[in-house]
Amino acid sequence: MADLKQALADTAAAVEDALVTLIPETEDLENKVVQAMRYACLNGGKRIRPFLVMESAKLFGVAENSALRVAAAIEMVHCYSLVHDDLPAMDDDDLRRGQPTCHIKFDEATAILAGDALLTQAFEVLANSSTHADPKVCCELVMALAQASGRHGMVGGQMIDLEADGKEFGMPEITRLQRLKTGCLISFSSEAGAILGKAPLPMRHALQNYAHDLGLAFQIADDLLDVEGDEEKVGKKLGKDAGQGKATFVSLLGVERAREQADLLADQAGRHLDIFEEKADLLKALARYVVERTA
């Protein structure tokens, strides 16, 4: 686990540097939105999605700069989603990663624009020839991220989440909600290295299956943290789902069964990567990390 923590820290530092370069401050009149973009992206976070990009790219010998640009792009999309998620019209949170949320630090209009700008810049980064010399690969990356982040992915999941208020969702509905809201971006991140490396289908399918189980394990762990976590460590308010009467994996399964299911999914996720042998050891370790984390 020590090797994983160091690898996560190294990836986080590299992605931070890339984001600083891709989102430079300016003296122009629009600098306020740039400051908000940087605030949303550069205030920490586990950078798990970028880590998935970087590690999946290593499986296929992808150039580090190419992988790093895709890693930065997925982090832009993830951070945009958090900025919009925290708005009063959505989850109405005032704390994120232990800091005031973007709309509290700036204002609601600026936060909306910052999210919009992060989302659109992500696709600008993917489409640039600096990400990959083959335009077909760039197009495939753009298409895959669009599907993962739009109505067939994260946005669709967020809509289901909003609709969940006051409704009695069962396991199929909660599983679909989380597969879209959380799982689709994790799936893109896991498969991005295979897209960059033009990998054969069996290897891509192995990463897709890994991502499916990892995404569910990740969300169950999040639900457990919402019930049992320490707000100071997690860096945001906890217990909101229970307070709003929303169904979660924990409310449906109970704490112990939910933890058992997360462990099962983490182990299963790792087995999907046996095709890559020891080259996938860090990705296997990540599956254990996401269910054992305390923040």
Phi and psi in degrees as a GROMACS rama.xvg file:
@    title "Ramachandran Plot"
@    xaxis  label "Phi"
@    yaxis  label "Psi"
@TYPE xy
-62.3606  -40.7687  ALA-2
-62.5725  -39.9044  ASP-3
-64.2833  -45.7718  LEU-4
-61.6366  -38.5025  LYS-5
-67.7493  -41.4841  GLN-6
-64.0245  -40.8296  ALA-7
-61.206  -43.6112  LEU-8
-64.7868  -41.5334  ALA-9
-64.2746  -42.7366  ASP-10
-64.5395  -43.8117  THR-11
-59.0665  -41.6839  ALA-12
-66.5242  -42.1588  ALA-13
-65.6189  -41.6189  ALA-14
-67.3965  -38.8406  VAL-15
-58.178  -46.474  GLU-16
-61.8976  -41.0132  ASP-17
-64.4567  -41.4959  ALA-18
-66.1582  -38.9897  LEU-19
-59.159  -41.8196  VAL-20
-70.9459  -40.6026  THR-21
-75.6473  -23.9714  LEU-22
-122.421  69.9459  ILE-23
-75.6424  147.829  PRO-24
-69.5738  158.991  GLU-25
-138.621  160.173  THR-26
-95.4057  5.00349  GLU-27
-77.1249  170.773  ASP-28
-64.9137  -23.7984  LEU-29
-85.3746  9.86527  GLU-30
-60.6635  -25.5442  ASN-31
-60.7987  -40.8617  LYS-32
-70.3225  -32.1624  VAL-33
-64.7292  -43.2862  VAL-34
-59.5773  -40.5665  GLN-35
-67.6008  -38.0265  ALA-36
-61.4786  -46.1797  MET-37
-65.4835  -39.2473  ARG-38
-61.36  -40.856  TYR-39
-69.6151  -32.3409  ALA-40
-96.9959  -25.367  CYS-41
-109.228  19.6148  LEU-42
-109.004  38.3481  ASN-43
96.3533  -155.2  GLY-44
109.365  158.175  GLY-45
-77.2781  -21.4236  LYS-46
56.5148  39.4988  ARG-47
-67.5308  -40.5719  ILE-48
-64.0105  -47.0255  ARG-49
-58.8926  -36.9703  PRO-50
-61.2672  -41.422  PHE-51
-61.0259  -40.6515  LEU-52
-61.7996  -50.4276  VAL-53
-63.591  -42.8404  MET-54
-72.7151  -37.6251  GLU-55
-67.3347  -33.4547  SER-56
-66.3894  -35.7945  ALA-57
-63.8586  -28.3778  LYS-58
-61.5881  -24.7691  LEU-59
-119.642  15.5413  PHE-60
65.3975  31.102  GLY-61
-72.5852  142.231  VAL-62
-58.5522  136.784  ALA-63
-59.873  -38.7368  GLU-64
-63.351  -40.5806  ASN-65
-62.1561  -47.2039  SER-66
-63.5651  -38.3199  ALA-67
-66.1636  -36.1075  LEU-68
-66.3417  -40.9033  ARG-69
-67.4069  -38.9238  VAL-70
-61.0389  -41.6272  ALA-71
-66.1882  -38.44  ALA-72
-64.2392  -44.226  ALA-73
-67.5204  -32.3517  ILE-74
-69.7905  -33.7472  GLU-75
-60.9953  -44.7936  MET-76
-65.1368  -44.4084  VAL-77
-60.6889  -44.9149  HIS-78
-68.3488  -37.0339  CYS-79
-57.8181  -42.8508  TYR-80
-65.351  -35.0091  SER-81
-68.8253  -41.5069  LEU-82
-59.3098  -47.9336  VAL-83
-71.506  -35.7074  HIS-84
-58.8596  -35.8268  ASP-85
-80.8269  -10.3456  ASP-86
-63.8267  154.286  LEU-87
-54.8556  -33.0228  PRO-88
-73.2018  -13.3656  ALA-89
-111.634  -103.739  MET-90
-89.9392  -15.2578  ASP-91
55.1274  57.7328  ASP-92
-104.577  148.137  ASP-93
-115.451  6.04278  ASP-94
-138.269  132.712  LEU-95
-145.726  124.901  ARG-96
55.2516  34.4678  ARG-97
76.4015  7.3063  GLY-98
-124.55  158.425  GLN-99
-56.0591  139.38  PRO-100
-65.1614  164.955  THR-101
-58.7788  -41.8631  CYS-102
-72.9127  -21.7622  HIS-103
-78.4959  -43.2709  ILE-104
-64.9711  -39.2132  LYS-105
-111.571  -98.6662  PHE-106
-166.259  168.557  ASP-107
-62.3726  -44.2885  GLU-108
-62.5549  -43.5499  ALA-109
-65.3272  -38.578  THR-110
-63.6258  -42.0012  ALA-111
-60.969  -46.5573  ILE-112
-65.7457  -37.8778  LEU-113
-62.4159  -42.9975  ALA-114
-62.327  -44.8778  GLY-115
-58.1439  -43.5904  ASP-116
-68.2915  -39.1017  ALA-117
-63.5557  -43.1002  LEU-118
-61.6063  -48.634  LEU-119
-69.396  -35.1205  THR-120
-67.9775  -30.4651  GLN-121
-56.6926  -43.2437  ALA-122
-72.629  -31.8012  PHE-123
-60.6446  -42.6868  GLU-124
-64.2138  -45.3641  VAL-125
-65.1984  -36.1027  LEU-126
-77.2422  -15.4303  ALA-127
-71.9231  141.057  ASN-128
-64.7878  -17.2089  SER-129
-66.9739  -21.8654  SER-130
-77.3639  -40.1792  THR-131
-159.679  140.238  HIS-132
-70.8812  -23.3221  ALA-133
-90.0283  113.708  ASP-134
-61.6785  -25.6442  PRO-135
-66.0042  -36.7723  LYS-136
-67.0606  -43.0717  VAL-137
-60.1268  -43.3946  CYS-138
-63.4146  -39.3947  CYS-139
-66.5044  -38.8607  GLU-140
-62.6598  -45.2646  LEU-141
-61.0122  -46.3663  VAL-142
-62.1282  -45.9276  MET-143
-64.0395  -42.148  ALA-144
-70.9586  -35.9769  LEU-145
-61.1642  -43.2939  ALA-146
-67.3272  -38.3908  GLN-147
-71.3293  -28.0972  ALA-148
-102.755  -12.4198  SER-149
-93.6346  -151.373  GLY-150
-67.1591  -21.6556  ARG-151
-89.1883  2.9836  HIS-152
-139.517  -119.941  GLY-153
-58.8574  -45.2832  MET-154
-64.2269  -41.7877  VAL-155
-60.8456  -40.9562  GLY-156
-64.6594  -38.8886  GLY-157
-64.9904  -36.1341  GLN-158
-64.3668  -43.3942  MET-159
-61.1426  -39.2617  ILE-160
-61.8964  -42.7717  ASP-161
-65.077  -36.4323  LEU-162
-72.4951  -14.6528  GLU-163
-71.6318  -18.7626  ALA-164
-57.9261  123.319  ASP-165
76.1604  7.38583  GLY-166
-113.281  149.867  LYS-167
-94.3637  87.3469  GLU-168
-81.6682  140.345  PHE-169
-100.851  -170.57  GLY-170
-61.098  -41.5966  MET-171
-60.5108  -41.0387  PRO-172
-69.6297  -42.0386  GLU-173
-66.7187  -39.6041  ILE-174
-63.72  -43.3181  THR-175
-65.04  -44.0442  ARG-176
-52.9586  -52.5357  LEU-177
-73.8817  -31.3442  GLN-178
-61.6359  -39.8464  ARG-179
-77.1448  -51.5132  LEU-180
-66.4898  -41.5883  LYS-181
-110.743  -43.4527  THR-182
-68.079  -33.0371  GLY-183
-67.036  -39.4683  CYS-184
-70.3103  -34.6876  LEU-185
-65.2998  -38.8139  ILE-186
-64.5714  -45.5621  SER-187
-58.6077  -45.6821  PHE-188
-60.9422  -39.4457  SER-189
-70.9124  -33.1262  SER-190
-92.0719  -11.6507  GLU-191
-59.1777  -40.0232  ALA-192
-62.9354  -35.4211  GLY-193
-68.8633  -36.559  ALA-194
-65.2672  -47.0889  ILE-195
-61.0985  -36.9852  LEU-196
-91.3275  4.46806  GLY-197
50.6915  49.1187  LYS-198
-73.296  153.305  ALA-199
-68.7954  158.896  PRO-200
-57.9093  -42.5476  LEU-201
-57.3462  -37.7443  PRO-202
-71.8911  -37.0131  MET-203
-66.5158  -40.3367  ARG-204
-64.3249  -37.1947  HIS-205
-61.4109  -42.1293  ALA-206
-70.1251  -36.3866  LEU-207
-62.7951  -43.573  GLN-208
-66.9241  -40.5964  ASN-209
-57.5593  -47.8666  TYR-210
-64.2213  -37.7477  ALA-211
-58.4268  -50.0218  HIS-212
-72.159  -37.1505  ASP-213
-62.0974  -43.4413  LEU-214
-61.8752  -42.8536  GLY-215
-67.4642  -41.4724  LEU-216
-61.8409  -41.4151  ALA-217
-59.7488  -44.7163  PHE-218
-70.9492  -38.5182  GLN-219
-61.9554  -41.3451  ILE-220
-62.181  -39.0527  ALA-221
-61.7898  -43.2699  ASP-222
-62.9073  -38.4893  ASP-223
-65.3379  -41.1635  LEU-224
-63.2341  -35.5305  LEU-225
-64.2427  -25.9039  ASP-226
-93.741  -41.2165  VAL-227
-113.444  -7.96007  GLU-228
-73.8179  170.778  GLY-229
-101.474  118.4  ASP-230
-56.4159  -36.7482  GLU-231
-65.8638  -38.7986  GLU-232
-73.6684  -42.3728  LYS-233
-72.4763  -33.4616  VAL-234
85.0836  17.0918  GLY-235
-155.494  167.176  LYS-236
-67.7428  141.164  LYS-237
-113.827  166.414  LEU-238
77.6826  11.5824  GLY-239
-69.5263  -39.5595  LYS-240
-61.7714  -44.6682  ASP-241
-64.412  -39.4771  ALA-242
-64.2904  -30.3345  GLY-243
-93.1247  0.542807  GLN-244
71.9165  23.4723  GLY-245
-82.3382  140.181  LYS-246
-73.6936  140.007  ALA-247
-135.812  173.64  THR-248
-58.564  -38.4308  PHE-249
-70.6206  -41.245  VAL-250
-66.9367  -29.3717  SER-251
-85.0392  -36.3427  LEU-252
-99.6323  -23.9613  LEU-253
87.8523  158.654  GLY-254
-61.12  -49.301  VAL-255
-66.6902  -45.6577  GLU-256
-65.9584  -36.25  ARG-257
-63.7468  -42.6591  ALA-258
-65.0784  -41.1189  ARG-259
-61.9168  -40.7621  GLU-260
-66.4788  -40.1362  GLN-261
-62.3862  -43.1873  ALA-262
-63.0402  -42.7217  ASP-263
-60.9525  -45.3819  LEU-264
-65.5636  -38.4733  LEU-265
-63.4025  -44.0133  ALA-266
-64.9266  -41.0518  ASP-267
-65.3283  -39.909  GLN-268
-58.4965  -44.5096  ALA-269
-62.149  -38.5216  GLY-270
-65.1678  -27.2625  ARG-271
-62.8954  -20.9217  HIS-272
-96.5846  7.10376  LEU-273
-58.2948  -26.2047  ASP-274
-60.1099  -25.2033  ILE-275
-95.2132  -2.5856  PHE-276
54.917  -138.763  GLU-277
-70.7244  -15.0959  GLU-278
-63.591  -20.5423  LYS-279
-102.011  14.6753  ALA-280
-59.6561  -39.5206  ASP-281
-69.2362  -35.4485  LEU-282
-67.0595  -37.2193  LEU-283
-65.3268  -41.8147  LYS-284
-64.3004  -34.1266  ALA-285
-62.4518  -37.7216  LEU-286
-60.9537  -38.1123  ALA-287
-70.6881  -39.6516  ARG-288
-60.5491  -40.7151  TYR-289
-67.7013  -24.7923  VAL-290
-95.1632  -11.209  VAL-291
-104.865  -7.64755  GLU-292
-65.9744  156.726  ARG-293
-114.498  7.66407  THR-294
